[in-house]
Amino acid sequence: MWRPLTDTCRTIVLVPRRALRTLEGGSVPHVTQKQIRAVLDSNKYKYSVGHASFVLQCPFCDGQRSSGGRRTMFVNKTTGGVVCKPCDVRGAWTDFLGWVSKSKAPNPASSKVPRVVPPSDTQQLASRRAAQQFWSSTTPWEETPAIIQDQARRAFGIKVSCGLCYCVFCVAVRWSFSPAETAAKVPEEVHHSHCQDGGEVTHVKQHSSRAYDPWCYYYLGMHTCGKLKKEFVFLVQFHTVSGREEVWCVAYPWYEGGEVVRVKVERVGEGPQRQLALEPAEGSPGLFGWNTISSDAKEVVITGSEFDAVAVHQATQVPTVALPSGTLALPPEVLPQLEQFEKVYLWLGGGTTARQAASHFARKLGPNRCHLVCLDSSSSPLAALNRGHTHLMSALKNAKPFVNKQIVTFQQLREEVYSELCNANQVAGVKWQRFPKLTQALKGHRPGELTVFTGVTGAGKTTLISELSLDLCQQGVATLWGSFEIRNVRLAKMMLKQFSGLNLERHLKQYGYWANQFQQLPLYFMGFYGAADISSVLETMAHAVYVYDIQHVIIDNLQFMLGASHHASLDRYAVQNMAVAEFRKFASSRNVHVTVVIHPRKESESSELTTASIFGTAKATQEADNVLILQSGHGSSKLLQVTKNRFDGDLGRVPLVFEKNSLTFSGLHLRQRKREGVASGSGDHAPPALRVVSDTEGAQMSHAPFSESHTHTPIGATLKSVAETESSAGSRPLAARAVPASGSKQKPFRRSFRKKPSAAVGAKSSEGRGDGGRAEDEKGETSGSKASELCSDCVSVVNS
Ligand SMILES: Nc1ncnc2c1ncn2[C@@H]1O[C@H](COP(=O)(O)OP(=O)(O)OP(=O)(O)O)[C@@H](O)[C@H]1O
């Protein structure tokens, strides 16, 4: 039977692990390749020019630690960041300069230069030990209950087409072995008849000339030896609102130097239940499949998911690795590992998002060696293999070189155009979940566009744009905020309220819980405040796009950024036009969406703003792809007007209602409750469900040993899945435990719901389902007659 949960098989922290970071204004290291070369030359370092890095013998490696390692240091060409894996030295370019000046060695390669930054040996060893201990506590696949095996196959889309071991899922098992463990003897020749699809049988021949063959090893392990030592499915705990929960996960090891250094874990489940984790939580990202790559391999396939990697490898036998965060990011930390390859195939899937990610990654990897693989317009390698494709090898052969030229022909664009036609929905961009009417007008948020956003002073521009960007960020759009008008602490506080849907000043005990969730968003802030030099802002943006794969940059606002004093000699309009042109260029060349807030010129307060009201010349609106205007209405209600939409021309008005407790304009929480009351089952397209926890629970969770659990898929959706798990497990509904805030005796929400029988039912049933605490909670927070007015407004927005 599968192993019971032990202390060693303990809880893990969900990924992507991202901290909210501030990119210090002006202090982002700016270095050119010329400068790096000059420093290396002047210090007499011998180096070669790699694809993404300069490669040199590490001057910091000491004999002991680097034994067996390659003593190779990589200096990133774009950032100047340095890495030497054997001695675990890593740092920024400025660190490197500091070490070099300290060493003052006439012959640095041979002298004893003090190692400056690496973590202590004990730290590194403890981290590796934790990973290996975790890895060894996995439960063998063949010992997992059949029901879990089926669930896992279904969840990961793995079609088992034969009764033997040669399905993709089984094959994946072999990736869990270290080279030492896999030194098994391979029989002279083994024939498998597998992957039957529609009557077609693919015969795979294994040759004895291969010292080690993954598939045969599994074959031997399973059928000759009868038992495997380690597998990759095991039991792990996740922290939930109700406490610890035991769930099945698949573990993907990241190897370095022949040993497991970290394990990525994916929860077995469908849709929003898919969660990721890393053990240990702290450490560098790695590549799945690295242990299968020989040091002299000259080509590699990079996929977005682990099972895609296995599928490609199975079908083509070409060295293949999977990225740590799929199509979301290519962390610079893994670039040195990929330096050895002269040819890199990027096979991230067939959709528009995958294509865009592949193009972005190709620029980071060095465009000249990159080839883009696309089997057809929508399928991943695994899906293709499941369909019985025997053409994965020819897809690799037909891979197109990455086009990074000024002149292209239609022939080169032909497939991309076809893919866009097939994936019209994806091309339209990421949809706002909180603002469906905005999605209806703009269709989505697309990379490479410039949005100009305006509204009168104090209308709520920052508040609204914050919620709009948060909505996208929760869906995985990596976001960089440049707030030149209000400090980052205030901005983050506002976003946290919008994220939790709570007035956290009244629920301080829940701060830890929500902060832990919020911290996992791919959200970054520039450290500028007040006027700033546009070139430093652009440099910071470029750095963030390279290092953090930023997809959305917000400049709030342009007038504050430009300031008055900076360009006294120049016409203000000219300065603004220049800045707008730079942002336009940045958006197009980097394929990043840039949103710029611009104040309007002073106009009569009674009249509505128009496109022509935007301060400056017509340049800003001409350059923009989208123009959004926040129109002030009566009381707390406002309108967001779309006055320009270059994508498909649809214009429109989005009704907004300001909710003071959560500083939101979307009415998300009310809409959520109403839907749960009216419709049964929310489905995949439901907006993220945020939930209320009681103060006591919040406090417990924020101090719990693994309270930093976080999600890969939109956080709200994951929390919702947790709620479902809870209620299905028959645990006490959360609403019953939620502590209502003290205060007002009014019941505005309940009253307004009572007007509509279906909504009233919903309010009641939502209590039973675990989120009704919010109704109790909010009734204490929403005060005065405005509250009841707000509530009926929101219901009407929902109805509309
Ligand atoms: N509809 C609203 N009703 C009441 N208060 C609001 C509304 N919208 C925003 N606020 C509040 O008004 C204040 C100013 O909002 P915000 O900073 O978003 O406006 P802004 O348009 O960006 O201002 P500025 O013109 O100074 O840039 C904030 O405290 C915000 O919470």
The ligand as a Gaussian input file, in Angstrom:
#p B3LYP/6-31G(d) Opt

LIG

0 1
 N      -16.072000      56.630000      -6.787000
 C      -15.482000      57.058000      -5.680000
 N      -16.195000      57.546000      -4.655000
 C      -15.589000      57.948000      -3.538000
 N      -14.269000      57.932000      -3.350000
 C      -13.499000      57.451000      -4.336000
 C      -14.057000      56.997000      -5.558000
 N      -13.060000      56.581000      -6.343000
 C      -11.918000      56.754000      -5.655000
 N      -12.180000      57.279000      -4.451000
 C      -11.217000      57.652000      -3.425000
 O      -10.701000      58.912000      -3.833000
 C       -9.330000      59.006000      -3.515000
 C       -8.541000      59.385000      -4.762000
 O       -8.600000      58.289000      -5.663000
 P       -7.484000      58.066000      -6.737000
 O       -6.121000      58.363000      -6.184000
 O       -7.691000      56.731000      -7.331000
 O       -7.865000      59.174000      -7.789000
 P       -7.019000      59.701000      -9.014000
 O       -7.967000      60.059000     -10.083000
 O       -5.959000      58.754000      -9.354000
 O       -6.386000      61.004000      -8.372000
 P       -5.292000      61.982000      -9.041000
 O       -6.031000      62.827000      -9.997000
 O       -4.767000      62.749000      -7.886000
 O       -4.299000      61.145000      -9.715000
 C       -8.931000      57.699000      -2.912000
 O       -8.939000      57.827000      -1.514000
 C      -10.028000      56.749000      -3.351000
 O      -10.219000      55.731000      -2.392000

